[in-house]
Amino acid sequence: MSYSHLAEKVLSHQTLTREEARSILQAPLEDFQEVIEAALKIREHYHGRKVKLCLLQNTRSGLCPEDCHYCSQSAISKAKIEKYSLMGKAELLAAAHKAVEAGARRYCMVTSGRGPSDRDIEHLEDVVKGVKEKYPDLEICCSLGLMDFPKAKKLKEAGVGWVNHNLNTSERFYPEICQTHTYQDRVNTLHAVKEAGLSTCSGGIVGMGETDEDILDLAFAIQALDIDSIPINFLHPIGGTPLGQAEKLDPIKGLLTLSLFRFLNPHKEVRAAGGREFNLKDLQGFAIYPANSIFIEGYLTTPGQQALEARRMIEDMGFEVEEHPAEASC
Ligand code: SF4
């Protein structure tokens, strides 16, 4: 079956078999254009040519007791990064303002750590209420680590819309990248978030030494969990972390991975996330064929494309930024 036939299958509300999904992920170079155009067809059907911009704020940096091998903030990382405790309300409101100014539709507050304490939740409830008061249309996402239902519920009541907690990779490969918590711990958090009525944000990282079967496992797990928003990160190896010397990801493989997630999650938000600039390089514009969302202004401890540059790229590719409703009506 050709890739455009696979797109038609998806558009007629059928899901791909594992074998069909594998054919996308392992498409030969000569088929790349056909795959990415088929992914675009699905993306256009559900999201038009709009691109949502998201801005991350590293709300507590470093000092984490966990050992995620890809992360510069972990207990075992020797990376030279800025370390600071939970940011105050004024700083987080200023960062929300920066997100709005940059044209971001979603503001994501991310804390290092195994999970939020009751005090962290209390503080963030206050911050979120403040942000919502000032910017009612700004979508708010929190990424705070492992979380139970009562904490998720408090965030929901404060005005948080999404909680991010990435599965990162397959259940099989998970112990290779982290030993301080399990894949199942992460799945449990996603269930708690869903139960609290929040939208879920969960994706993965490619380029950590996983196999294609691991990427397929992750993609089908995300589909089975009915995740609303799916960030796909491309490992940016950071010196001083166990994956600091990881082999570079082939940009075509990165784009095929994004396409795979679009085929399996046709109407969901798929986001080209961390490591996009570093790994996809000159091909990064093609990320918005399958993805309908990108991050701007950098990541947790690595720099990224600035808002103006991202807007130019989006226009050059023939797409348009999904504007903040207040601006769109001007
Ligand atoms: S990914 Fe999160 S939990 Fe893991 S080491 Fe980094 S900050 Fe800690």
Residues whose N, C-alpha, C, O or C-beta is under 5 A from the ligand:
A	BS01	SF4	C64 E66 D67 C68 C71 Q73 S74 T111 S112 G113 R114
